[in-house]
Amino acid sequence: MKRNGVQTQLGRIARCIGLGALLALTGGAALAQKVAPITIVINQSPWFGGFSKAVEAYEKQTGNKVTLDVNPFAGSAEKQRNSVRSSQGQFDILVMNSTWLAEFYHGGFLTPLGDIDPAFKLDPQVLSYDDTAYWDAKTKTNSAKTGALYGVPLNGNIQLLFYRADLYQQHGLKVPETWDQLLANAQKLHNPPNVYGMVFRGARSASDISYDWMPYLHSHNGAIFRDEKAGDFTVIINSPEGKKALDTYVDLTKKVGPPNPGSYGQAQVIQALVTGKAAHGTPVIAAWSQMDDPTKSAVVGKINVAVLPHGPGGKPSPTLGHFIGSIPKNIPKDRQVAALTFLKWFQTAPAQQIVAAAGAPPIRRDTLESELSKKPEHRWMKAMVDSAPYPRSMYTVPEGPQIVSVLELRLNEAVIGEKTPVAALNAMAAEIEDIMKKGGYKTGRLPDLK
């Protein structure tokens, strides 16, 4: 495997179990046909190590060549946008974050996998991730029932509740099921400045506080739009449910958060957890690899994970932060066939064992329930399986980044006290309605909260 043109070596898995065992996991060399070389554009991230180990095993097993073009998160998105708009694409597999999907689906840049191989389907053990691998171009919705398959999930990134299991045991606490129970637990463990009851992604950025808050909104039975999947884009974020969700979030930041919750991004949340400064946090599962790493963590073996809490009468609603591997339209057929050959292989159980053994979140239920899950270092897997029915997308429209910019500003203002939750929600509703009007959607908004 080449990474940006530089030959890499097998890493931790090969050192631990040996290359022969690694290849044995994939069931021999007959799984995939000999095909053209491919290039995959991907972002550098905590789960990249697991993906690259799988790519190396694929190359060793099949003799097929894969080049990984590795970039920062924003750089990967920009390269993909440029490639799909050129006369012939540079990349054969696009590794798209959930927040980019709408742009590529609505833009018509991707090839339905059934057009390459009519017999190809997702394996039944692959988790659904809110049907985001499917796209119905007529209704402009993600639907496995009516849409075509456009990709294969490559990473199952969702939020989980990270908590200090040692402190829970010490204080006799139970894992919370509701946000109110989480607040009660966090208050018992809140001992600033040594340990904060909880840390939050409260910063304003490309997507920090909006991503962090979305599970509160959805689990209180709130939403940005009345019925996005049915094409009703009436803005209802300033509903009583939305107010309860924001009140709950702001209350937590004030009572059990650090003094400056509005300045914490994802990196700061992870840092607070691994240094033992936080009793709770809700980062994505990709952050897990750092929790038990003795070179990075002061709390090795002390953190556990659980399904996110929910509001009264609601369900847990982790926000999708996963990645889909798709094939662009503007590459030759032989490269499309080669790309699908890799995706077919990647979704198999043996391939996902390699991904999971490297500490990256796999995409298959049976992998999450395998013998690996019984090992202490993989104790996060049960929470992933238990969360599988609940993940939600942030949005399914190409205007999503504009909407997120509104949410980032107004939510941050509420957390730092520049706006009341009511004022912040009313401002969001008006600004999002304006975005949707300009986009030509059927929209409107609720009356202002008082």
DATA-V438911 format. One record per backbone hydrogen bond with DSSP energy under -0.5 kcal/mol. CO is the residue of the C=O (numbers start at 0). NH is the residue of the N-H. If there is no record, write none. Layout:
CO:NH / CO:NH
//
This chain:
0:7 / 1:3 / 1:67 / 2:5 / 5:2 / 10:14 / 11:15 / 12:16 / 12:17 / 13:17 / 17:21 / 18:22 / 19:23 / 20:24 / 21:25 / 22:25 / 22:27 / 23:26 / 27:30 / 37:66 / 38:91 / 38:92 / 39:41 / 39:68 / 40:94 / 41:70 / 44:47 / 46:50 / 47:51 / 48:52 / 49:53 / 50:54 / 51:55 / 52:56 / 53:57 / 54:58 / 55:59 / 56:60 / 57:61 / 58:62 / 64:37 / 65:1 / 66:39 / 66:68 / 67:3 / 67:69 / 68:41 / 70:43 / 71:75 / 72:76 / 73:77 / 74:78 / 75:79 / 76:80 / 77:81 / 78:82 / 79:83 / 80:84 / 82:85 / 92:40 / 92:94 / 93:95 / 93:325 / 95:323 / 96:99 / 96:100 / 99:102 / 99:103 / 100:104 / 101:105 / 102:106 / 103:107 / 103:108 / 104:107 / 108:328 / 111:114 / 111:115 / 112:115 / 112:116 / 116:119 / 122:125 / 124:364 / 127:131 / 128:131 / 130:133 / 132:149 / 132:150 / 134:136 / 134:147 / 135:139 / 135:140 / 140:135 / 140:142 / 142:146 / 147:134 / 147:149 / 148:112 / 148:113 / 149:326 / 151:324 / 154:156 / 154:322 / 155:157 / 156:320 / 157:284 / 159:161 / 160:305 / 161:280 / 162:164 / 162:303 / 163:167 / 164:168 / 165:169 / 166:170 / 167:171 / 167:172 / 168:171 / 176:309 / 177:181 / 178:182 / 179:183 / 180:184 / 181:185 / 182:186 / 183:187 / 184:188 / 185:189 / 188:190 / 190:193 / 190:194 / 194:190 / 195:278 / 199:201 / 202:204 / 202:208 / 207:211 / 208:212 / 209:213 / 210:214 / 212:215 / 212:216 / 213:217 / 214:218 / 215:219 / 216:219 / 216:221 / 217:220 / 218:310 / 223:235 / 223:236 / 226:229 / 226:231 / 227:230 / 230:232 / 231:226 / 232:443 / 233:225 / 234:445 / 235:238 / 238:242 / 239:243 / 240:244 / 241:245 / 242:246 / 243:247 / 244:248 / 245:249 / 246:250 / 247:251 / 248:252 / 249:253 / 250:254 / 251:255 / 251:256 / 252:256 / 255:197 / 257:260 / 259:262 / 260:201 / 260:263 / 262:264 / 263:202 / 264:268 / 265:269 / 266:270 / 267:271 / 268:272 / 269:273 / 270:274 / 271:276 / 271:277 / 272:275 / 273:297 / 276:195 / 278:163 / 279:198 / 280:161 / 282:159 / 283:286 / 284:287 / 285:288 / 286:289 / 286:290 / 287:290 / 287:291 / 289:292 / 291:293 / 292:295 / 292:296 / 298:301 / 298:302 / 301:164 / 301:165 / 303:162 / 305:160 / 309:178 / 310:313 / 317:391 / 318:158 / 321:97 / 322:153 / 322:154 / 323:95 / 323:325 / 324:151 / 325:93 / 326:110 / 328:330 / 329:88 / 331:334 / 331:335 / 332:336 / 333:337 / 334:338 / 335:339 / 336:340 / 337:341 / 338:342 / 339:343 / 340:344 / 341:345 / 342:346 / 344:347 / 347:351 / 348:352 / 349:353 / 350:354 / 351:355 / 352:356 / 353:357 / 354:359 / 355:358 / 360:155 / 362:126 / 363:367 / 364:368 / 366:369 / 369:372 / 370:373 / 371:374 / 374:377 / 375:378 / 377:380 / 379:383 / 380:384 / 381:385 / 382:386 / 383:387 / 384:387 / 386:389 / 386:390 / 391:319 / 396:399 / 397:400 / 398:401 / 398:402 / 399:403 / 400:404 / 401:405 / 402:406 / 403:407 / 404:408 / 405:409 / 406:410 / 407:411 / 408:412 / 409:413 / 410:414 / 411:415 / 412:416 / 412:417 / 412:418 / 419:423 / 420:424 / 421:425 / 422:426 / 423:427 / 424:428 / 425:429 / 426:430 / 427:431 / 428:432 / 429:433 / 430:434 / 431:435 / 432:436 / 433:437 / 434:438 / 435:440 / 436:439 / 440:442 / 441:232 / 443:234
//
